[in-house]
Amino acid sequence: MSFESLHLIEPILKALKEEGYTNPTPIQAQSIPIVLRGTDLLGCAQTGTGKTAAFTLPIIQLLEENKSFQKNKKIRALIVTPTRELAIQIGESFRAYARHTDLKYAVIFGGVGQSPQVSAIRSGADVVIATPGRLLDLMNQRLLSIADVEYFVLDEADRMLDMGFIHDVKKLLAALPHKRQSLFFSATMPPEIVKLAGSILKNPASVSVTPVSSTVEIINQSVYFVDKGNKNDLLLDILQDTSIKTALVFTRTKHGADKVVKMLLKASIKAEAIHGNKSQNARQTALKNFKAQTTRVLVATDIAARGIDIDELEFVINYELSNIAETYVHRIGRTGRAGAKGAAISFCDIEEKAYLKDIEKLIGKKIPVVEAHKYPMKVLHVEKAAKKPQGQSRNAGGSRPGAPAAAAKDAKPARSFDKASSGRKWYGKKNTY
């Protein structure tokens, strides 16, 4: 199937050709005809499926075919997304696809001064791409109105829910006109999201591409069982592989991301963090450096990483497993994009084994375990050893179950890191360097 077969207008086809696009992705092929005929859409698609073009292309066409936008300065299309990075990314896509039209757009988000954004709106923005907080702020200041919006897109709805934007979304829905076309996209569809979609959409058509329980088959997934205190050592050991030109490392918290970056910098590995506490300029600079490969490791939290879109990213490392199984699928979807090869490496400590079990249940398969590494989980090996003597109590010797003393007779001596012989500098207080 070609883009021409989707009955897109010539200005869009010309822009797509200039961008090097010839064939639509499955979600584009299914979604574009639905949107063009004016039907509400419920789309379930994970990252890397071409979702942005699935809604921007038909909206550009619908707006371009009705030239009334030239007679007023009203906002006709509103795209709401959870993060600044994703808003900027959608804005860049809109600029590329609409370059041969007269349409204007504005991207608005918090963390920066509002004056340039207000100026862009007042100059006549047909399309506004916004994060909820700044959008409501400008609405409360009466600097913009969404009362004339004809096309409304709620993107990354599941992450919107995770970030606590549900009340903001409801406020926006109350301000939107009743008569509109609405498009709703989410990488996952938990019950809360289905309920929210039901309050936004009217008799929608549904499109589901790459179900959340499946992962990109081309991605080489692996898991390392490691004690929490040895994760830094393991990460540094893995990064000794010079074939890893760049790696996106995930942590669960902002503080954790900063700690990993600090450790890597001490080991002379160029790294930067991207999370909600970073300024907009710092986040954009970090992302730019990572894409240019002047920064080798980008350490990110899940929320901040939603705007990261790098076609040739090969390695994703889960320094900490997510406590939400669906998030694992979204994380590793950052690699293996557009048919490129990718590797997803996960570290799992004793407290994260339950998370791993949930992930494997969701994706429907076991993730291969890498056992031959320098920092095997001591607790895991003690548990295995404790099971060897048939009929013997796991509390032998009077110690608590699973304690090292209980299994000392059967377990092999735990391997330790010899900092003196490694040739590396020791930096931390607890098995970190």
C-alpha positions as CSV (number, residue, x, y, z in Angstrom):
1,M,0.0,0.0,0.0
2,S,1.2,3.5,-0.8
3,F,0.3,6.9,0.6
4,E,-1.3,7.7,-2.7
5,S,-3.8,4.9,-2.2
6,L,-5.0,6.7,1.0
7,H,-6.3,9.6,-1.1
8,L,-4.1,12.2,0.5
9,I,-3.8,15.5,-1.2
10,E,-0.8,16.5,-3.3
11,P,0.8,19.0,-0.8
12,I,1.0,16.2,1.8
13,L,2.2,13.6,-0.7
14,K,4.9,16.0,-1.8
15,A,6.0,16.6,1.8
16,L,6.1,12.8,2.6
17,K,8.2,12.2,-0.5
18,E,10.7,14.9,0.6
19,E,10.8,13.2,4.0
20,G,11.6,9.9,2.3
21,Y,8.4,8.1,3.2
22,T,6.8,5.8,0.6
23,N,4.5,3.3,2.4
24,P,2.3,3.9,5.4
25,T,2.7,1.9,8.6
26,P,-0.2,-0.4,9.7
27,I,-1.6,2.2,12.1
28,Q,-1.4,4.9,9.4
29,A,-3.0,2.7,6.8
30,Q,-5.9,1.9,9.1
31,S,-6.4,5.3,10.8
32,I,-6.1,7.8,8.0
33,P,-9.2,6.7,6.1
34,I,-11.2,6.6,9.3
35,V,-10.2,10.2,10.3
36,L,-10.8,11.5,6.8
37,R,-14.4,10.3,6.8
38,G,-15.0,12.2,10.1
39,T,-15.3,9.3,12.5
40,D,-14.0,9.3,16.1
41,L,-11.1,7.0,16.6
42,L,-9.8,4.9,19.5
43,G,-6.2,3.8,18.7
44,C,-4.0,1.4,20.7
45,A,-0.5,1.6,19.5
46,Q,2.9,1.5,21.3
47,T,5.8,3.7,20.5
48,G,7.5,3.4,17.1
49,T,4.4,2.5,15.1
50,G,4.0,5.8,13.3
51,K,1.2,7.0,15.4
52,T,1.9,10.7,15.1
53,A,1.5,10.7,11.3
54,A,-1.6,8.6,11.7
55,F,-3.4,11.7,13.2
56,T,-1.4,14.7,11.9
57,L,-1.7,13.8,8.2
58,P,-5.5,13.5,8.0
59,I,-6.0,16.6,10.2
60,I,-3.8,18.6,7.9
61,Q,-5.8,17.5,5.0
62,L,-9.2,18.2,6.6
63,L,-8.0,21.7,7.6
64,E,-6.5,22.4,4.2
65,E,-9.6,21.4,2.4
66,N,-11.6,24.0,4.3
67,K,-10.0,27.4,3.8
68,S,-12.1,29.1,6.4
69,F,-9.0,29.2,8.6
70,Q,-7.8,32.2,6.4
71,K,-10.7,34.3,7.6
72,N,-10.2,34.0,11.4
73,K,-7.6,33.3,14.0
74,K,-9.5,30.6,15.9
75,I,-7.9,27.4,17.0
76,R,-9.4,24.6,14.9
77,A,-7.3,21.6,16.0
78,L,-6.0,20.8,19.5
79,I,-3.5,18.0,20.2
80,V,-2.9,17.4,23.9
81,T,0.1,15.3,25.0
82,P,1.7,14.7,28.4
83,T,5.3,15.8,28.0
84,R,7.2,18.8,26.6
85,E,9.4,16.5,24.6
86,L,6.5,14.8,22.9
87,A,4.8,18.1,22.2
88,I,7.9,19.4,20.5
89,Q,8.2,16.2,18.5
90,I,4.6,16.4,17.3
91,G,5.2,20.0,16.4
92,E,8.2,19.1,14.3
93,S,6.2,16.4,12.5
94,F,3.4,18.9,11.8
95,R,5.9,21.4,10.4
96,A,7.3,18.8,8.1
97,Y,4.0,17.4,6.8
98,A,2.3,20.8,6.4
99,R,5.2,22.6,4.8
100,H,3.4,23.0,1.5
101,T,0.2,24.3,3.0
102,D,-0.8,27.7,4.6
103,L,-1.5,26.1,8.0
104,K,0.1,27.6,11.1
105,Y,0.7,25.8,14.4
106,A,1.9,26.6,17.9
107,V,3.5,24.4,20.5
108,I,2.8,25.4,24.1
109,F,4.2,23.8,27.3
110,G,5.4,24.8,30.8
111,G,8.8,25.4,32.1
112,V,9.6,28.3,29.8
113,G,8.3,31.8,29.3
114,Q,4.8,32.1,27.9
115,S,5.3,35.2,25.8
116,P,6.6,33.6,22.6
117,Q,3.8,30.9,22.8
118,V,1.1,33.6,23.3
119,S,2.5,35.5,20.3
120,A,2.3,32.4,18.1
121,I,-1.3,31.9,19.1
122,R,-2.3,35.5,18.5
123,S,-0.7,35.5,15.1
124,G,-3.2,32.8,14.1
125,A,-2.5,29.2,15.0
126,D,-4.8,26.7,13.2
127,V,-3.3,23.9,15.3
128,V,-2.2,24.0,18.9
129,I,-0.1,21.2,20.3
130,A,0.0,21.5,24.1
131,T,0.7,19.9,27.5
132,P,-2.3,20.2,29.8
133,G,-0.9,22.4,32.5
134,R,0.3,25.3,30.3
135,L,-2.9,25.0,28.2
136,L,-5.2,25.4,31.1
137,D,-3.0,28.2,32.5
138,L,-3.4,30.3,29.3
139,M,-7.1,29.5,29.1
140,N,-7.5,30.8,32.7
141,Q,-5.7,34.0,31.7
142,R,-8.1,34.3,28.7
143,L,-5.2,34.3,26.3
144,L,-6.6,31.5,24.2
145,S,-9.9,29.7,23.7
146,I,-10.6,26.2,22.5
147,A,-14.4,26.8,22.0
148,D,-14.0,26.5,18.2
149,V,-11.9,23.4,18.1
150,E,-13.1,21.0,15.4
151,Y,-10.5,18.2,15.8
152,F,-9.3,17.1,19.2
153,V,-6.5,14.6,19.8
154,L,-5.6,13.1,23.2
155,D,-2.2,11.4,22.7
156,E,-0.4,9.1,25.2
157,A,-3.5,8.8,27.3
158,D,-2.1,6.1,29.6
159,R,0.9,8.3,30.5
160,M,-1.5,11.2,31.0
161,L,-3.2,9.1,33.6
162,D,0.1,8.1,35.3
163,M,1.1,11.7,35.5
164,G,-2.0,12.8,37.3
165,F,-3.4,14.8,34.4
166,I,-6.9,13.2,34.5
167,H,-8.5,16.2,36.2
168,D,-6.9,18.6,33.8
169,V,-8.2,16.5,30.9
170,K,-11.7,16.6,32.3
171,K,-11.5,20.4,32.5
172,L,-10.4,20.6,28.9
173,L,-13.3,18.4,27.8
174,A,-15.7,20.7,29.5
175,A,-14.3,23.7,27.5
176,L,-14.4,21.9,24.2
177,P,-17.4,22.3,21.9
178,H,-19.8,19.3,21.9
179,K,-19.6,19.0,18.2
180,R,-16.1,17.9,17.2
181,Q,-14.2,14.9,15.9
182,S,-12.1,13.3,18.6
183,L,-9.1,11.0,18.3
184,F,-7.8,9.0,21.4
185,F,-4.5,7.2,21.4
186,S,-2.9,5.1,24.1
187,A,-0.1,2.6,24.2
188,T,-2.0,0.6,26.8
189,M,-5.7,0.1,27.6
190,P,-6.3,-0.5,31.3
191,P,-9.9,-0.1,32.5
192,E,-9.3,3.5,33.6
193,I,-8.3,4.4,30.0
194,V,-11.2,2.6,28.5
195,K,-13.5,4.6,30.8
196,L,-11.9,7.9,29.8
197,A,-12.1,7.1,26.1
198,G,-15.8,6.4,26.6
199,S,-16.3,9.9,27.9
200,I,-14.5,11.5,25.0
201,L,-15.5,9.5,21.9
202,K,-18.8,9.1,20.1
203,N,-19.3,5.8,18.2
204,P,-15.6,5.4,17.6
205,A,-13.8,3.1,15.2
206,S,-11.1,1.1,16.9
207,V,-7.5,0.5,15.6
208,S,-5.1,-1.7,17.5
209,V,-1.6,-2.2,16.2
210,T,1.1,-4.3,18.0
211,P,-0.9,-5.2,21.2
212,V,0.6,-4.1,24.4
213,S,1.3,-7.7,25.5
214,S,3.6,-8.3,22.5
215,T,7.1,-6.9,22.1
216,V,9.0,-6.3,19.0
217,E,10.4,-9.7,18.0
218,I,13.5,-8.3,16.5
219,I,14.6,-7.0,19.9
220,N,17.1,-9.2,21.7
221,Q,15.9,-9.3,25.3
222,S,17.9,-10.5,28.2
223,V,17.9,-10.2,32.0
224,Y,20.8,-10.2,34.5
225,F,20.0,-11.2,38.1
226,V,22.2,-8.9,40.3
227,D,22.2,-7.6,43.8
228,K,21.1,-4.0,44.1
229,G,24.5,-2.9,45.4
230,N,26.3,-4.3,42.3
231,K,24.2,-2.7,39.6
232,N,26.7,0.1,39.1
233,D,29.5,-2.4,38.6
234,L,27.5,-4.5,36.2
235,L,26.5,-1.4,34.1
236,L,30.1,-0.3,33.9
237,D,31.2,-3.8,32.9
238,I,28.5,-4.0,30.1
239,L,29.5,-0.5,28.8
240,Q,33.1,-1.8,28.3
241,D,31.7,-3.2,25.1
242,T,32.8,-0.7,22.5
243,S,30.1,-1.8,20.1
244,I,27.6,0.0,22.4
245,K,27.9,3.4,20.8
246,T,25.0,4.8,22.8
247,A,22.6,3.4,25.4
248,L,19.3,4.6,26.9
249,V,19.3,3.7,30.6
250,F,16.0,3.7,32.5
251,T,15.6,4.3,36.3
252,R,12.3,4.5,38.2
253,T,13.1,7.8,39.9
254,K,14.6,11.2,39.1
255,H,17.0,10.9,42.0
256,G,18.1,7.5,40.8
257,A,18.8,8.9,37.3
258,D,21.0,11.6,38.7
259,K,23.0,9.0,40.8
260,V,23.6,6.8,37.8
261,V,24.8,9.8,35.8
262,K,27.2,10.9,38.6
263,M,28.6,7.4,38.8
264,L,29.2,7.2,35.0
265,L,30.8,10.6,34.8
266,K,33.3,9.5,37.5
267,A,34.1,6.5,35.4
268,S,34.8,8.9,32.4
269,I,31.7,7.8,30.5
270,K,29.8,10.8,29.1
271,A,26.3,10.7,30.4
272,E,23.4,13.0,31.0
273,A,20.0,12.7,32.7
274,I,16.6,13.6,31.4
275,H,13.7,13.9,33.9
276,G,11.1,16.3,35.2
277,N,13.4,18.3,37.4
278,K,15.6,19.3,34.5
279,S,14.9,22.6,32.8
280,Q,13.5,22.5,29.3
281,N,16.7,23.7,27.8
282,A,18.7,21.1,29.7
283,R,16.5,18.3,28.5
284,Q,16.6,19.4,24.9
285,T,20.3,19.8,25.0
286,A,20.8,16.4,26.6
287,L,18.6,14.8,23.9
288,K,20.4,16.7,21.1
289,N,23.8,15.5,22.4
290,F,22.6,11.9,22.7
291,K,21.3,11.9,19.1
292,A,24.6,13.4,17.9
293,Q,26.4,10.6,20.0
294,T,28.5,13.2,21.8
295,T,26.7,11.8,24.9
296,R,27.1,8.1,25.1
297,V,24.5,7.3,27.8
298,L,21.2,9.0,28.4
299,V,19.6,8.1,31.7
300,A,15.9,8.7,31.8
301,T,12.8,8.3,33.8
302,D,9.7,6.8,32.1
303,I,7.7,10.0,31.9
304,A,10.6,12.1,30.5
305,A,11.5,9.4,27.9
306,R,8.1,9.5,26.2
307,G,9.4,12.3,23.8
308,I,12.5,10.4,22.8
309,D,12.3,9.3,19.2
310,I,15.6,8.0,17.8
311,D,15.5,5.7,14.8
312,E,18.9,4.1,15.2
313,L,19.0,3.5,19.0
314,E,20.2,0.0,19.5
315,F,20.6,-0.5,23.2
316,V,18.1,0.0,26.1
317,I,19.2,-0.9,29.6
318,N,16.7,-1.2,32.4
319,Y,18.9,-0.3,35.3
320,E,15.7,-0.7,37.4
321,L,12.7,-2.7,36.3
322,S,9.5,-0.8,36.2
323,N,6.8,-1.9,38.7
324,I,4.3,-1.6,35.8
325,A,4.6,-4.4,33.3
326,E,3.2,-2.4,30.4
327,T,6.0,0.2,30.9
328,Y,8.6,-2.4,30.1
329,V,7.1,-2.9,26.7
330,H,7.1,0.8,26.1
331,R,10.7,1.2,27.3
332,I,12.2,-1.5,25.0
333,G,10.1,-0.2,22.1
334,R,12.6,2.7,22.0
335,T,14.9,0.3,20.2
336,G,14.4,-2.0,17.2
337,R,12.5,0.8,15.4
338,A,11.7,0.7,11.7
339,G,13.2,-2.8,11.3
340,A,16.5,-1.9,12.9
341,K,18.1,-4.3,15.3
342,G,17.9,-3.7,19.0
343,A,18.8,-5.1,22.4
344,A,17.0,-4.7,25.7
345,I,19.1,-5.5,28.8
346,S,17.4,-5.6,32.2
347,F,18.9,-5.7,35.7
348,C,16.8,-7.6,38.3
349,D,17.5,-7.6,42.0
350,I,15.7,-9.7,44.6
351,E,13.0,-7.0,45.2
352,E,12.3,-6.8,41.4
353,K,11.7,-10.5,40.8
354,A,7.9,-9.9,41.2
355,Y,8.1,-7.2,38.6
356,L,9.9,-9.5,36.2
357,K,7.2,-12.2,36.7
358,D,4.5,-9.7,35.8
359,I,6.4,-8.6,32.7
360,E,6.9,-12.2,31.5
361,K,3.2,-12.9,32.1
362,L,2.3,-9.8,30.0
363,I,4.6,-10.5,27.1
364,G,3.8,-14.2,27.1
365,K,7.3,-15.6,27.3
366,K,10.4,-16.0,29.5
367,I,13.2,-13.4,29.0
368,P,16.5,-15.2,28.6
369,V,18.7,-15.0,31.7
370,V,22.4,-14.2,31.3
371,E,24.1,-16.2,34.0
372,A,27.8,-15.9,33.0
373,H,28.5,-12.4,34.3
374,K,30.8,-11.0,37.0
375,Y,28.1,-10.0,39.6
376,P,25.6,-12.8,40.0
377,M,22.9,-12.3,42.6
378,K,24.1,-13.9,45.8
379,V,20.7,-14.4,47.3
380,L,19.5,-16.2,44.2
381,H,22.4,-18.6,44.4
382,V,21.9,-19.2,48.1
383,E,18.2,-20.1,47.4
384,K,19.3,-22.6,44.8
385,A,21.9,-24.2,47.1
386,A,19.5,-24.4,50.0
387,K,17.2,-26.7,48.0
388,K,19.9,-29.3,47.3
389,P,19.9,-31.4,50.4
390,Q,16.6,-33.4,50.2
391,G,14.8,-33.5,53.5
392,Q,17.0,-31.0,55.2
393,S,15.4,-28.0,56.9
394,R,16.1,-24.6,55.2
395,N,16.6,-23.3,58.8
396,A,19.6,-25.6,59.5
397,G,21.9,-24.0,62.0
398,G,19.1,-22.0,63.5
399,S,19.3,-19.1,61.0
400,R,16.4,-17.5,59.2
401,P,15.3,-19.1,55.8
402,G,17.5,-18.3,52.9
403,A,20.3,-16.8,55.1
404,P,23.8,-17.4,53.9
405,A,24.7,-19.3,57.0
406,A,22.0,-21.9,56.4
407,A,23.4,-22.8,53.0
408,A,27.1,-22.4,53.6
409,K,27.8,-26.1,53.3
410,D,26.3,-26.4,49.9
411,A,26.6,-23.0,48.2
412,K,29.7,-22.1,46.4
413,P,31.6,-19.1,47.7
414,A,30.1,-15.9,46.5
415,R,32.1,-14.2,43.8
416,S,33.4,-10.9,44.9
417,F,34.8,-7.9,43.0
418,D,38.5,-7.5,43.5
419,K,38.9,-3.7,43.2
420,A,42.7,-4.0,43.6
421,S,43.2,-6.2,40.6
422,S,40.7,-4.7,38.3
423,G,42.7,-1.7,37.3
424,R,39.7,0.5,37.8
425,K,39.3,3.3,40.3
426,W,37.0,2.6,43.3
427,Y,34.4,5.4,43.9
428,G,31.6,4.4,46.0
429,K,31.1,3.2,49.6
430,K,29.1,0.1,48.8
431,N,30.5,-1.9,45.9
432,T,30.4,0.9,43.4
433,Y,33.3,2.4,41.4
